[in-house]
């Protein structure tokens, strides 16, 4: 397959190939990724969601953030907007020294063409992206559109 190869690791999703939403489950998946993979994770277990998000970021991966995956900030507190969820993920990334990609950087990292006047613009809360630092040779960047 041509680069960049994008893979979403699903943890805690019922049915199919369910993977436990644990650090060990995530680490196993990451350890078995193809060499050129950009990866993100999606976790559907609110009780461990933010710890899995933090672990993914610390491992050099990216995260899917939004109401579809987990609408809670912490301790069962419902997020009133996707922006609140993205802001929390950005804080976690900043705490572990990961920078957030600009929309243009994200487009380059993902192999998308440069944005033109005709290119649709997504709301910044649709996807959170984190620039890679020390990812063991894997390209692990994703985007945040504004």
ZABA-877422 format. One record per residue: residue number from 1; y, z, x of N, C-alpha, C, O in turn. Coordinates in nm, 4 decimals, decimal comma. Layout:
N
(NUM (Y Z X) (Y Z X) (Y Z X) (Y Z X))
...
***
This chain:
146
(1 (-0,1181 0,0000 0,0847) (0,0000 0,0000 0,0000) (0,1241 0,0000 0,0890) (0,1243 0,0597 0,1967))
(2 (0,2286 -0,0669 0,0435) (0,3510 -0,0709 0,1254) (0,4255 0,0631 0,1227) (0,4167 0,1390 0,0262))
(3 (0,4989 0,0899 0,2313) (0,5846 0,2093 0,2364) (0,7045 0,1869 0,1475) (0,7386 0,0709 0,1246))
(4 (0,7701 0,2864 0,0964) (0,7236 0,4242 0,1004) (0,6206 0,4517 -0,0098) (0,6334 0,4024 -0,1218))
(5 (0,5205 0,5296 0,0233) (0,4175 0,5711 -0,0706) (0,4611 0,7046 -0,1317) (0,4875 0,8005 -0,0591))
(6 (0,4687 0,7109 -0,2633) (0,5131 0,8320 -0,3336) (0,3961 0,8916 -0,4095) (0,3246 0,8209 -0,4805))
(7 (0,3766 1,0226 -0,3944) (0,2660 1,0924 -0,4607) (0,3207 1,2187 -0,5249) (0,3954 1,2942 -0,4627))
(8 (0,2824 1,2408 -0,6510) (0,3141 1,3672 -0,7181) (0,1878 1,4512 -0,7221) (0,0834 1,4060 -0,7692))
(9 (0,1978 1,5739 -0,6724) (0,0877 1,6692 -0,6753) (0,1049 1,7564 -0,7991) (0,2053 1,8265 -0,8123))
(10 (0,0088 1,7525 -0,8886) (0,0166 1,8285 -1,0132) (-0,0630 1,9572 -0,9993) (-0,1814 1,9553 -0,9659))
(11 (0,0033 2,0688 -1,0254) (-0,0618 2,1993 -1,0189) (-0,0460 2,2704 -1,1531) (0,0621 2,2704 -1,2121))
(12 (-0,1542 2,3306 -1,2001) (-0,1484 2,4079 -1,3230) (-0,1389 2,3255 -1,4495) (-0,1123 2,3805 -1,5563))
(13 (-0,1600 2,1948 -1,4409) (-0,1577 2,1099 -1,5601) (-0,2957 2,1181 -1,6241) (-0,3953 2,0908 -1,5572))
(14 (-0,3044 2,1547 -1,7512) (-0,4363 2,1648 -1,8140) (-0,5048 2,0285 -1,8263) (-0,4398 1,9257 -1,8452))
(15 (-0,6381 2,0307 -1,8149) (-0,7173 1,9093 -1,8321) (-0,7280 1,8283 -1,7051) (-0,6739 1,8662 -1,6012))
(16 (-0,7978 1,7167 -1,7135) (-0,8089 1,6235 -1,6018) (-0,8552 1,6891 -1,4743) (-0,9575 1,7575 -1,4722))
(17 (-0,7809 1,6686 -1,3690) (-0,8164 1,7235 -1,2378) (-0,7309 1,8463 -1,2084) (-0,6535 1,8465 -1,1126))
(18 (-0,7441 1,9485 -1,2882) (-0,6634 2,0696 -1,2774) (-0,6744 2,1298 -1,1380) (-0,7840 2,1458 -1,0842))
(19 (-0,5600 2,1627 -1,0809) (-0,5533 2,2304 -0,9514) (-0,4831 2,3629 -0,9729) (-0,3795 2,3677 -1,0393))
(20 (-0,5376 2,4711 -0,9177) (-0,4723 2,6005 -0,9381) (-0,3310 2,6012 -0,8804) (-0,3090 2,5514 -0,7701))
(21 (-0,2353 2,6572 -0,9539) (-0,0966 2,6616 -0,9065) (-0,0754 2,7778 -0,8088) (-0,0065 2,8754 -0,8385))
(22 (-0,1366 2,7634 -0,6926) (-0,1295 2,8665 -0,5894) (-0,0866 2,8029 -0,4579) (-0,0899 2,6807 -0,4430))
(23 (-0,0465 2,8863 -0,3634) (-0,0131 2,8363 -0,2307) (-0,1347 2,7677 -0,1683) (-0,1203 2,6639 -0,1037))
(24 (-0,2532 2,8239 -0,1867) (-0,3744 2,7648 -0,1300) (-0,4047 2,6298 -0,1949) (-0,4430 2,5354 -0,1257))
(25 (-0,3881 2,6196 -0,3271) (-0,4109 2,4930 -0,3962) (-0,3155 2,3853 -0,3484) (-0,3564 2,2720 -0,3231))
(26 (-0,1876 2,4209 -0,3361) (-0,0879 2,3260 -0,2872) (-0,1165 2,2860 -0,1433) (-0,1106 2,1679 -0,1090))
(27 (-0,1473 2,3834 -0,0593) (-0,1744 2,3546 0,0818) (-0,2929 2,2608 0,0962) (-0,2900 2,1704 0,1798))
(28 (-0,3973 2,2804 0,0161) (-0,5135 2,1922 0,0209) (-0,4728 2,0477 -0,0105) (-0,5119 1,9548 0,0601))
(29 (-0,3947 2,0301 -0,1164) (-0,3504 1,8952 -0,1532) (-0,2659 1,8318 -0,0422) (-0,2857 1,7156 -0,0069))
(30 (-0,1723 1,9086 0,0119) (-0,0847 1,8574 0,1181) (-0,1666 1,8208 0,2422) (-0,1415 1,7184 0,3057))
(31 (-0,2633 1,9040 0,2760) (-0,3465 1,8776 0,3941) (-0,4275 1,7489 0,3806) (-0,4725 1,6935 0,4810))
(32 (-0,4462 1,7015 0,2600) (-0,5292 1,5834 0,2369) (-0,4497 1,4611 0,1913) (-0,5070 1,3661 0,1378))
(33 (-0,3193 1,4632 0,2120) (-0,2361 1,3474 0,1794) (-0,2529 1,2381 0,2848) (-0,2820 1,2676 0,4008))
(34 (-0,2349 1,1123 0,2452) (-0,2343 1,0057 0,3460) (-0,1165 1,0252 0,4416) (-0,0171 1,0881 0,4054))
(35 (-0,1271 0,9719 0,5624) (-0,0251 0,9971 0,6650) (0,1172 0,9563 0,6288) (0,2109 1,0234 0,6722))
(36 (0,1380 0,8511 0,5524) (0,2737 0,8019 0,5252) (0,3264 0,8456 0,3893) (0,4183 0,7832 0,3363))
(37 (0,2718 0,9484 0,3336) (0,3069 0,9850 0,1966) (0,4365 1,0646 0,1875) (0,4584 1,1594 0,2628))
(38 (0,5212 1,0246 0,0946) (0,6306 1,1079 0,0455) (0,5696 1,1811 -0,0728) (0,5019 1,1191 -0,1549))
(39 (0,5913 1,3092 -0,0834) (0,5288 1,3803 -0,1940) (0,6244 1,4779 -0,2611) (0,7179 1,5307 -0,2010))
(40 (0,5957 1,4987 -0,3888) (0,6621 1,6029 -0,4631) (0,5564 1,6763 -0,5424) (0,4415 1,6326 -0,5489))
(41 (0,5940 1,7865 -0,6024) (0,4970 1,8602 -0,6811) (0,5536 1,8870 -0,8188) (0,6747 1,8939 -0,8399))
(42 (0,4607 1,9017 -0,9114) (0,4930 1,9380 -1,0480) (0,4004 2,0517 -1,0874) (0,2784 2,0406 -1,0748))
(43 (0,4581 2,1603 -1,1350) (0,3796 2,2784 -1,1732) (0,4084 2,3126 -1,3186) (0,5241 2,3175 -1,3603))
(44 (0,3029 2,3361 -1,3953) (0,3186 2,3656 -1,5383) (0,2846 2,5102 -1,5733) (0,2510 2,5393 -1,6881))
(45 (0,2927 2,6000 -1,4777) (0,2617 2,7402 -1,5036) (0,3880 2,8237 -1,4811) (0,4222 2,8541 -1,3669))
(46 (0,4575 2,8609 -1,5891) (0,5843 2,9334 -1,5731) (0,5731 3,0624 -1,4927) (0,6694 3,1026 -1,4274))
(47 (0,4572 3,1279 -1,4962) (0,4454 3,2566 -1,4272) (0,4512 3,2427 -1,2750) (0,4848 3,3390 -1,2061))
(48 (0,4194 3,1254 -1,2218) (0,4216 3,1057 -1,0761) (0,5081 2,9869 -1,0341) (0,5135 2,9518 -0,9163))
(49 (0,5752 2,9259 -1,1306) (0,6487 2,8016 -1,1055) (0,7414 2,8106 -0,9851) (0,7322 2,7272 -0,8951))
(50 (0,8299 2,9087 -0,9808) (0,9314 2,9131 -0,8745) (0,8715 2,9464 -0,7388) (0,9257 2,9045 -0,6366))
(51 (0,7618 3,0203 -0,7348) (0,6974 3,0451 -0,6050) (0,6330 2,9171 -0,5529) (0,6348 2,8925 -0,4323))
(52 (0,5756 2,8344 -0,6419) (0,5176 2,7066 -0,5996) (0,6284 2,6103 -0,5573) (0,6115 2,5349 -0,4614))
(53 (0,7419 2,6120 -0,6281) (0,8565 2,5309 -0,5880) (0,9003 2,5693 -0,4461) (0,9189 2,4825 -0,3609))
(54 (0,9164 2,6976 -0,4217) (0,9598 2,7442 -0,2894) (0,8592 2,7046 -0,1817) (0,8981 2,6619 -0,0730))
(55 (0,7319 2,7185 -0,2112) (0,6286 2,6827 -0,1136) (0,6321 2,5325 -0,0845) (0,6182 2,4915 0,0307))
(56 (0,6504 2,4510 -0,1875) (0,6581 2,3059 -0,1683) (0,7749 2,2686 -0,0782) (0,7609 2,1870 0,0129))
(57 (0,8891 2,3287 -0,1042) (1,0076 2,3015 -0,0232) (0,9836 2,3447 0,1213) (1,0171 2,2718 0,2147))
(58 (0,9255 2,4635 0,1394) (0,8998 2,5142 0,2741) (0,8001 2,4267 0,3504) (0,8071 2,4176 0,4730))
(59 (0,7077 2,3626 0,2789) (0,6098 2,2748 0,3431) (0,6669 2,1370 0,3764) (0,5989 2,0557 0,4389))
(60 (0,7903 2,1101 0,3358) (0,8507 1,9811 0,3648) (0,8415 1,8822 0,2507) (0,8730 1,7645 0,2683))
(61 (0,7986 1,9279 0,1337) (0,7853 1,8400 0,0187) (0,9078 1,8411 -0,0697) (1,0112 1,8986 -0,0356))
(62 (0,8945 1,7777 -0,1814) (0,9993 1,7670 -0,2814) (0,9474 1,8267 -0,4102) (0,8281 1,8546 -0,4224))
(63 (1,0349 1,8462 -0,5055) (0,9947 1,9116 -0,6291) (1,0466 1,8379 -0,7508) (1,1551 1,7798 -0,7486))
(64 (0,9682 1,8409 -0,8566) (1,0117 1,7918 -0,9871) (1,0718 1,9112 -1,0592) (1,0062 2,0141 -1,0754))
(65 (1,1937 1,8980 -1,1015) (1,2642 2,0077 -1,1670) (1,3135 1,9594 -1,3020) (1,3678 1,8495 -1,3133))
(66 (1,2949 2,0405 -1,4030) (1,3478 2,0061 -1,5343) (1,2696 2,0707 -1,6459) (1,1644 2,1308 -1,6241))
(67 (1,3225 2,0573 -1,7653) (1,2638 2,1198 -1,8834) (1,1192 2,0768 -1,9060) (1,0391 2,1556 -1,9563))
(68 (1,0846 1,9546 -1,8702) (0,9480 1,9073 -1,8930) (0,8461 1,9901 -1,8157) (0,7388 2,0211 -1,8674))
(69 (0,8795 2,0259 -1,6925) (0,7857 2,1012 -1,6097) (0,7908 2,2501 -1,6394) (0,6875 2,3121 -1,6649))
(70 (0,9086 2,3071 -1,6361) (0,9229 2,4500 -1,6628) (1,0660 2,4782 -1,7064) (1,1589 2,4626 -1,6271))
(71 (1,0849 2,5192 -1,8307) (1,2209 2,5415 -1,8800) (1,2761 2,6813 -1,8518) (1,3781 2,7195 -1,9092))
(72 (1,2108 2,7576 -1,7650) (1,2511 2,8963 -1,7412) (1,3109 2,9153 -1,6028) (1,2642 2,8573 -1,5048))
(73 (1,4139 2,9966 -1,5965) (1,4763 3,0303 -1,4687) (1,3940 3,1357 -1,3961) (1,3580 3,1167 -1,2799))
(74 (1,3645 3,2436 -1,4614) (1,2802 3,3500 -1,4062) (1,2571 3,4541 -1,5143) (1,3349 3,4656 -1,6090))
(75 (1,1516 3,5278 -1,4993) (1,1195 3,6358 -1,5923) (1,1298 3,5938 -1,7390) (1,1725 3,6726 -1,8234))
(76 (1,0912 3,4712 -1,7690) (1,0936 3,4240 -1,9066) (1,2301 3,3877 -1,9605) (1,2429 3,3583 -2,0793))
(77 (1,3346 3,3889 -1,8753) (1,4692 3,3522 -1,9204) (1,4784 3,2005 -1,9353) (1,4637 3,1270 -1,8377))
(78 (1,5026 3,1545 -2,0567) (1,5098 3,0119 -2,0858) (1,6374 2,9528 -2,0274) (1,7461 3,0076 -2,0460))
(79 (1,6239 2,8413 -1,9569) (1,7397 2,7709 -1,9028) (1,8035 2,6903 -2,0148) (1,7339 2,6192 -2,0873))
(80 (1,9316 2,7001 -2,0295) (2,0004 2,6268 -2,1363) (2,0269 2,4814 -2,0986) (2,0547 2,3990 -2,1857))
(81 (2,0185 2,4489 -1,9683) (2,0390 2,3106 -1,9232) (1,9472 2,2816 -1,8048) (1,9030 2,3731 -1,7353))
(82 (1,9193 2,1541 -1,7828) (1,8471 2,1126 -1,6628) (1,9280 2,1450 -1,5377) (1,8710 2,1757 -1,4330))
(83 (2,0597 2,1381 -1,5481) (2,1458 2,1648 -1,4321) (2,1189 2,3033 -1,3747) (2,1192 2,3195 -1,2527))
(84 (2,0958 2,4028 -1,4584) (2,0665 2,5380 -1,4095) (1,9373 2,5405 -1,3284) (1,9278 2,6112 -1,2280))
(85 (1,8386 2,4639 -1,3719) (1,7112 2,4571 -1,3002) (1,7290 2,3873 -1,1652) (1,6760 2,4325 -1,0637))
(86 (1,8030 2,2780 -1,1649) (1,8277 2,2049 -1,0408) (1,9067 2,2921 -0,9440) (1,8762 2,2952 -0,8247))
(87 (2,0065 2,3622 -0,9932) (2,0873 2,4492 -0,9064) (2,0008 2,5557 -0,8405) (2,0222 2,5892 -0,7240))
(88 (1,9032 2,6094 -0,9137) (1,8138 2,7098 -0,8546) (1,7291 2,6468 -0,7443) (1,7110 2,7072 -0,6385))
(89 (1,6773 2,5269 -0,7673) (1,5978 2,4586 -0,6650) (1,6828 2,4293 -0,5413) (1,6352 2,4423 -0,4285))
(90 (1,8071 2,3902 -0,5621) (1,8975 2,3636 -0,4504) (1,9209 2,4917 -0,3707) (1,9227 2,4883 -0,2477))
(91 (1,9387 2,6049 -0,4395) (1,9561 2,7333 -0,3689) (1,8339 2,7652 -0,2830) (1,8473 2,8094 -0,1688))
(92 (1,7148 2,7425 -0,3386) (1,5925 2,7681 -0,2625) (1,5886 2,6779 -0,1394) (1,5585 2,7245 -0,0295))
(93 (1,6188 2,5498 -0,1569) (1,6187 2,4561 -0,0446) (1,7178 2,5005 0,0631) (1,6864 2,4982 0,1821))
(94 (1,8350 2,5398 0,0213) (1,9350 2,5857 0,1169) (1,8877 2,7093 0,1915) (1,9140 2,7228 0,3110))
(95 (1,8186 2,7992 0,1236) (1,7691 2,9221 0,1870) (1,6685 2,8935 0,2978) (1,6597 2,9693 0,3944))
(96 (1,5928 2,7851 0,2849) (1,4938 2,7533 0,3886) (1,5419 2,6426 0,4820) (1,4633 2,5876 0,5591))
(97 (1,6719 2,6097 0,4750) (1,7303 2,5155 0,5684) (1,7073 2,3687 0,5381) (1,7134 2,2854 0,6285))
(98 (1,6811 2,3358 0,4127) (1,6609 2,1955 0,3731) (1,7872 2,1462 0,3035) (1,8389 2,2122 0,2134))
(99 (1,8364 2,0304 0,3454) (1,9552 1,9707 0,2854) (1,9160 1,8864 0,1649) (1,8023 1,8402 0,1548))
(100 (2,0094 1,8670 0,0748) (1,9872 1,7860 -0,0449) (2,0382 1,6445 -0,0176) (2,1477 1,6260 0,0356))
(101 (1,9582 1,5462 -0,0543) (1,9949 1,4064 -0,0307) (2,1050 1,3633 -0,1266) (2,1056 1,4009 -0,2439))
(102 (2,1980 1,2836 -0,0747) (2,2971 1,2202 -0,1621) (2,2259 1,1081 -0,2379) (2,1164 1,0679 -0,1983))
(103 (2,2851 1,0571 -0,3451) (2,2215 0,9453 -0,4157) (2,1943 0,8253 -0,3244) (2,0880 0,7639 -0,3334))
(104 (2,2892 0,7915 -0,2370) (2,2683 0,6772 -0,1484) (2,1565 0,7039 -0,0477) (2,0745 0,6161 -0,0209))
(105 (2,1533 0,8250 0,0081) (2,0458 0,8608 0,1010) (1,9109 0,8545 0,0310) (1,8130 0,8048 0,0868))
(106 (1,9067 0,9045 -0,0899) (1,7816 0,9058 -0,1658) (1,7334 0,7641 -0,1941) (1,6136 0,7368 -0,1858))
(107 (1,8227 0,6759 -0,2264) (1,7843 0,5367 -0,2527) (1,7226 0,4752 -0,1264) (1,6213 0,4057 -0,1341))
(108 (1,7840 0,5011 -0,0106) (1,7291 0,4483 0,1147) (1,5906 0,5080 0,1429) (1,4980 0,4358 0,1796))
(109 (1,5773 0,6378 0,1259) (1,4502 0,7040 0,1548) (1,3379 0,6555 0,0642) (1,2223 0,6488 0,1059))
(110 (1,3715 0,6222 -0,0583) (1,2690 0,5819 -0,1540) (1,2456 0,4319 -0,1567) (1,1587 0,3836 -0,2293))
(111 (1,3225 0,3581 -0,0782) (1,3046 0,2144 -0,0730) (1,3708 0,1397 -0,1874) (1,3433 0,0214 -0,2076))
(112 (1,4576 0,2062 -0,2626) (1,5298 0,1400 -0,3715) (1,6471 0,0605 -0,3150) (1,7025 0,0975 -0,2115))
(113 (1,6850 -0,0472 -0,3809) (1,8009 -0,1238 -0,3333) (1,9295 -0,0418 -0,3476) (1,9366 0,0521 -0,4269))
(114 (2,0295 -0,0791 -0,2700) (2,1584 -0,0106 -0,2795) (2,2148 -0,0242 -0,4196) (2,1920 -0,1243 -0,4874))
(115 (2,2878 0,0765 -0,4621) (2,3457 0,0769 -0,5957) (2,4619 -0,0214 -0,6021) (2,5431 -0,0299 -0,5100))
(116 (2,4683 -0,0948 -0,7114) (2,5792 -0,1867 -0,7365) (2,6464 -0,1442 -0,8662) (2,6029 -0,0487 -0,9307))
(117 (2,7511 -0,2138 -0,9041) (2,8206 -0,1820 -1,0293) (2,7268 -0,1933 -1,1487) (2,7470 -0,1257 -1,2496))
(118 (2,6245 -0,2780 -1,1386) (2,5321 -0,2985 -1,2501) (2,4155 -0,1994 -1,2486) (2,3382 -0,1949 -1,3443))
(119 (2,4011 -0,1193 -1,1412) (2,2909 -0,0251 -1,1308) (2,3151 0,0941 -1,2226) (2,4228 0,1535 -1,2190))
(120 (2,2157 0,1304 -1,3055) (2,2353 0,2473 -1,3916) (2,2507 0,3740 -1,3074) (2,1870 0,3875 -1,2029))
(121 (2,3331 0,4641 -1,3516) (2,3545 0,5912 -1,2837) (2,2872 0,6999 -1,3667) (2,3105 0,7108 -1,4871))
(122 (2,2042 0,7795 -1,3017) (2,1344 0,8871 -1,3682) (2,2148 1,0151 -1,3562) (2,2888 1,0340 -1,2597))
(123 (2,2004 1,1016 -1,4530) (2,2640 1,2327 -1,4467) (2,2029 1,3098 -1,3312) (2,0828 1,2981 -1,3069))
(124 (2,2804 1,3869 -1,2607) (2,2340 1,4534 -1,1391) (2,1197 1,5495 -1,1621) (2,0519 1,5862 -1,0662))
(125 (2,0954 1,5915 -1,2840) (1,9891 1,6883 -1,3067) (1,8540 1,6237 -1,3320) (1,7556 1,6948 -1,3520))
(126 (1,8462 1,4917 -1,3317) (1,7177 1,4295 -1,3591) (1,6164 1,4502 -1,2474) (1,4984 1,4723 -1,2745))
(127 (1,6601 1,4435 -1,1239) (1,5686 1,4600 -1,0119) (1,6397 1,5374 -0,9028) (1,7523 1,5034 -0,8664))
(128 (1,5768 1,6393 -0,8508) (1,6314 1,7115 -0,7364) (1,5645 1,6575 -0,6116) (1,4445 1,6301 -0,6121))
(129 (1,6400 1,6423 -0,5065) (1,5816 1,5876 -0,3852) (1,6187 1,6716 -0,2659) (1,7249 1,7335 -0,2605))
(130 (1,5305 1,6719 -0,1727) (1,5490 1,7546 -0,0556) (1,5202 1,6711 0,0678) (1,4163 1,6056 0,0761))
(131 (1,6109 1,6733 0,1628) (1,5894 1,5995 0,2863) (1,4859 1,6731 0,3696) (1,4819 1,7961 0,3736))
(132 (1,4034 1,5951 0,4353) (1,2964 1,6510 0,5162) (1,3493 1,7063 0,6479) (1,4413 1,6512 0,7084))
(133 (1,2886 1,8165 0,6905) (1,3117 1,8698 0,8248) (1,1767 1,9138 0,8786) (1,1152 2,0054 0,8240))
(134 (1,1303 1,8505 0,9835) (1,0047 1,8911 1,0456) (0,8870 1,8788 0,9517) (0,8195 1,9785 0,9260))
(135 (0,8600 1,7618 0,8999) (0,7539 1,7443 0,8019) (0,6234 1,6992 0,8650) (0,5370 1,6460 0,7954))
(136 (0,6074 1,7189 0,9932) (0,4832 1,6815 1,0572) (0,4581 1,5317 1,0555) (0,3433 1,4877 1,0492))
(137 (0,5643 1,4537 1,0610) (0,5492 1,3091 1,0646) (0,5470 1,2436 0,9282) (0,5570 1,1213 0,9189))
(138 (0,5343 1,3206 0,8232) (0,5343 1,2617 0,6895) (0,6768 1,2393 0,6440) (0,7650 1,3211 0,6704))
(139 (0,6993 1,1289 0,5760) (0,8286 1,1070 0,5108) (0,8221 1,1838 0,3808) (0,7357 1,1570 0,2972))
(140 (0,9121 1,2793 0,3621) (0,8997 1,3671 0,2471) (1,0300 1,3846 0,1717) (1,0564 1,4933 0,1203))
(141 (1,1118 1,2819 0,1635) (1,2410 1,2957 0,0998) (1,2400 1,2380 -0,0408) (1,1684 1,1418 -0,0687))
(142 (1,3187 1,2962 -0,1280) (1,3344 1,2496 -0,2654) (1,4828 1,2496 -0,2981) (1,5646 1,2855 -0,2134))
(143 (1,5179 1,2105 -0,4172) (1,6591 1,1880 -0,4477) (1,7129 1,2718 -0,5619) (1,6391 1,3208 -0,6474))
(144 (1,8430 1,2863 -0,5598) (1,9164 1,3440 -0,6725) (2,0251 1,2456 -0,7060) (2,1160 1,2237 -0,6259))
(145 (2,0175 1,1853 -0,8241) (2,1196 1,0897 -0,8673) (2,2339 1,1639 -0,9343) (2,2111 1,2612 -1,0061))
(146 (2,3559 1,1194 -0,9118) (2,4717 1,1825 -0,9732) (2,5439 1,0833 -1,0604) (2,6452 1,1171 -1,1216))
***
